[in-house]
Amino acid sequence: MCANYEPIARSRALLLNLFEPTFDYKTDIFPSYSGPILIGHDDQIEWRLARFGLVPNWANEIPKAKTYNARTETISTKRSFQHAWKNNQFCLIPVETIFEPKYIHGKAHWYGIYRQDDMPFTVAGIYEYATLNNKTIISMSMLTINADMHPFMNEFHAPEDEKRSIIVIPPSLRNGWLSCTHEDASDYFVEMPVDEFTAAPKSEMSKFRPTKQ
């Protein structure tokens, strides 16, 4: 599960060979906040601002269910995600850091997970359009996979809980993910590379990483 992340800094979009987003967004994203995503459109990659927490296309109000993460095992059958899944509405969520709880002596301590080379990275997501109060909303969810056996990601979440992980889409697969069909999506459900990521306490992140603008 991932309920908090640091989106890519606008000035660092060039590190993904992209133009900067033309809209503003918060530097610390929680459910219901809006952050930048990338979608494929007419063979072009475009920025969109999307709510973190998918709003189904049939919804008349913001759902009470936690839709900011979508389990790959059930995404095709969950009503909230079915339309986006069957219509191949896949996106990339560019981030600097994701935050997860690590339990030490029975107490949750929030850690930031980021690349060792300090580069931004892209997370597999799914997006949707909905109309609420005559206003179109774009929203998204991060896809997650089981991480019980992952030597790094299984360090996070409560001891009694199933371990879950986001899906990192590497540069070579980004275009493929944006244009794939739901029949082929599972080809991209790969584990986070252990040797490329590290973690540090959220309260001490400034000691480990420079401030990004």
N, C-alpha and C positions, 0 to 999 in steps of 0.2 A: 504494500500500500504506500502511496505517496500523497500526502495532503498538504505539502508545503514545498515550494521550490523557488530558486532564484532564476528568473528568466535571463536570457542572453542580454547583455548590455547593448544598447543600440549601436554604439561605436564599434563594437566587436563583430557586427554582422559580416564585415569584410573577411573575417577569418573563416567564414563559411562560403566565401566567394559570392556574397549577396550584397545588394544595396541595403542601406539602413532602413528600418521601418519608418513610416512617416507619421506614426501616432505615438503617443506617450502611454506608459504603463508603469505600475508599481515595481519596485525592485525586490519585493518579497511577496510571493503569490500564495494565497490560501484559497480554499473553495469559495466560490461566488465572485472572486476577483477576476479581472480580465487580463490575459497575457497574450503574447504574440505566438502565432502558429504559422506554418507553411503548408500551402496546399498546391496541388498540381492542377493547372487549368490551361487547356489548349497547348500542351507541351511546354508551358511556362510555369515557373515556381513563383508564387505570389504570397505576400504577407497578408494575414488577417488578424484582427483582434478578437479573441474568443474568450467567453466565460469559462472558467475552470469548474467543471461540473456540468455534464451534458444535460441539456433540456430536450426531451423527446419532441419530434416534429408534431405529435398529436396533443401535446400538453396544453392545458389552459392556464396553468400557473407553474411557478418554479417548483420542481419536485422536492418532496421532503426526503426522499431516499438519497443516499450518498452515491452520486453518479460521477465523482471525479476520477475514479478508477474503474476499469472494465476488465474483469477476469477473462483471459483468453479461452478458458475451458467452458464458459457459459455465455460468452458475448453473443453468440448466434441465436440463443434461445431467450435471452432476457428482453422483455418487451421494450425497455428503455433504449436499448442499443440496436434492436433488430433492423430498423429502417436504415440507419447509417451503415451498418454492417453489410446488408444485402445490396446497398447502393454503392459500395466500395468507397465510402467517404473517409479515406485515410489521410492523416496529416502528420507532420513532424512538429514537435514542440522543442524549440531550441532553448537549452538551459545552460546555466553556469554550474549550478549545484542543486541537488535534491537533498531534502532533510528527512531523516528517519530516527526513531528512538532506539537507543541501545540501553538495555537494562543492566545496571551495575549495582550489585548488592540489593536487588529488588526494586530499585528506583530508576525511572526513565530519565535518560540524559539524551538530549537532542544532538545529533551529529550531522554535519554536512558531508555529503559524498560528492566528489568531484574528480576530474581527470588529473593524473599526476603531472601532465605537461601543462596544466592550467588552461587548456583549450576548451571552448564551449562544445557541447555535444547535443545530439538530437535524439529525442525520445519518441517512440511510436505512439501515435494517438489516433483517435477517431473523432469526427466532428459532425455537427448537425445544425440545421436551420429550424427555427421555430418562430411562430408569431404570437406574441403576448401583448394585449392591449394595443393592437394595430401596429406593433413595432417588431421588426425582425431581429431576432437574437441569434448570434452564432455562438455555439458552445462546444466544448470538447472534453474528452476524458483520456487519461493515460492508460494504455494497456499494461497488464501485469501478468507475470508467469510465476509458477511455483519456484521457490528458492530454498527449499528445505535442505538440499544437498549442495548448495552453492557455498564455497569456502569463505566468501567475503560477505555476501548479502544475508547469509543465515545468521549473522551476528546481531541483526536488528529485529525489532518488534519484541513483544512480550514473550517470555519463555514458553508459555502454553499455547501461543498462537501459531498458526501456519505462517511460514516465512514466504514473503512475496517480493518480487522485484519488478522494476520497470524494464522495458526492452530498449536497449540502446541501438539505434540504427547507424551503422558506420557510414562514412562518406561514400564508399563505393556502392552502397545499397539504397541511398536516399531516393534517387529518382525511381528506382524499382518499387520501393514501398509506396510512394505517392501514386503510382499508376497501376498497382497490382489489383487483382480481384480478390474477393473474399475466399474463393476457392484456393488461391495460392498464398494467402496471407500467412499461413502457418510456417511457410518457408523462412519467414523473417522473425519467428519467435525464438530468438537465440539468447543465451545467457550473457550477462555483462562480462567483458574480458577482465579477469582477475588482476592481471599485471598492469592494467591501464588506469585503475582507479584507486583512490585512497579516501580517508575520512578524517575529520577533526571535529572536536566539540563546537557546536554552533556559537557558543559564547566566546570562543577563542579564535573564530575564523579570521579576524583581522590580523592576527599574529602570523598566520600561515599564508595568507593571500592578500595581494594589494587590492585597494578599493577600485572598483571598475566604474567607468563613467559611460 
